[in-house]
């Protein structure tokens, strides 16, 4: 379960180094003020979604879309920009 805690925010550069070592290409990055970045990555095996320290991979297109949406909505909810309903 995702939480709204931010004990250590990895920089985009740290995340990129890890993902590039796994041959992933950054497709999209969503910085949300005061929250972890949410990013979508792709390689030959499929997709990955990174949300703070959480890496979810390998994912199909459909599961990546679901994980990306859930991560973005969670980050916005933690920011107070939207209500969970």
KOLKOL-651153 format. One line per 3 residues: number of its first residue (from 0); their letters; for each residue x, y, z of C-alpha. Coordinates in Angstrom, 1 decimal. Last residue first. Example, Ala and Ser with C-alpha at 12.3 -4.5 7.8 and 13.67 -1.06 7.14 Angstrom:
residues 2
1	sa	13.7/-1.1/7.1; 12.3/-4.5/7.8;
This chain:
residues 85
84	xxx	-13.4/9.0/-3.2; -9.9/10.2/-2.4; -9.8/14.0/-2.5;
81	xxx	-7.7/16.0/-4.9; -4.9/18.5/-4.7; -4.0/17.7/-1.1;
78	xxx	-0.4/16.8/-1.9; -1.1/13.2/-0.7; -4.1/13.0/-3.1;
75	xxx	-2.0/14.3/-6.0; 0.6/11.7/-5.2; -2.0/8.9/-5.0;
72	xxx	-3.6/10.0/-8.3; -0.3/10.0/-10.1; 0.6/6.5/-8.7;
69	xxx	-2.8/5.1/-9.5; -2.7/6.4/-13.1; 0.8/5.2/-13.7;
66	xxx	0.0/1.7/-12.2; -3.1/1.4/-14.4; -1.3/2.5/-17.6;
63	xxx	1.6/0.2/-16.8; -0.8/-2.7/-16.3; -2.3/-2.1/-19.7;
60	xxx	1.0/-1.6/-21.5; 2.4/-4.7/-19.9; 4.6/-4.3/-16.8;
57	xxx	8.0/-5.4/-15.8; 8.3/-3.7/-13.5; 7.0/-1.7/-10.5;
54	xxx	9.8/0.4/-8.9; 8.9/2.1/-5.6; 11.4/4.5/-4.1;
51	xxx	9.5/7.6/-5.3; 7.0/6.3/-7.8; 8.8/4.5/-10.7;
48	xxx	6.6/2.8/-13.3; 8.1/0.2/-15.6; 7.2/-0.9/-19.1;
45	xxx	7.8/-3.8/-21.4; 10.6/-6.3/-22.0; 12.2/-4.3/-24.8;
42	xxx	12.5/-1.2/-22.6; 10.1/1.4/-21.4; 9.9/3.9/-18.5;
39	xxx	7.1/5.9/-16.9; 7.9/8.4/-14.1; 6.1/9.6/-10.9;
36	xxx	8.1/12.1/-8.9; 7.7/11.9/-5.2; 5.8/14.6/-3.5;
33	xxx	6.2/18.2/-2.4; 5.4/19.6/-5.8; 4.4/16.9/-8.3;
30	xxx	7.0/16.0/-10.8; 5.6/13.8/-13.6; 8.3/12.2/-15.8;
27	xxx	7.5/10.6/-19.2; 9.1/8.1/-21.6; 12.5/7.5/-19.9;
24	xxx	14.3/4.7/-21.6; 15.1/1.4/-19.8; 18.2/-0.5/-20.4;
21	xxx	18.6/-1.8/-16.8; 21.6/0.4/-16.3; 19.4/3.2/-17.7;
18	xxx	16.9/2.6/-14.9; 19.4/2.8/-12.1; 21.1/5.9/-13.5;
15	xxx	17.8/7.6/-14.3; 16.5/7.1/-10.7; 19.6/8.7/-9.3;
12	xxx	19.4/11.6/-11.9; 15.7/12.1/-11.1; 16.8/12.6/-7.5;
9	xxx	15.8/10.1/-4.9; 13.5/11.6/-2.2; 14.3/10.2/1.2;
6	xxx	11.9/10.1/4.2; 8.9/11.2/2.1; 5.7/9.7/3.6;
3	xxx	2.3/9.7/2.0; 1.9/6.0/1.9; 1.3/3.4/-0.9;
0	x	0.0/0.0/0.0;
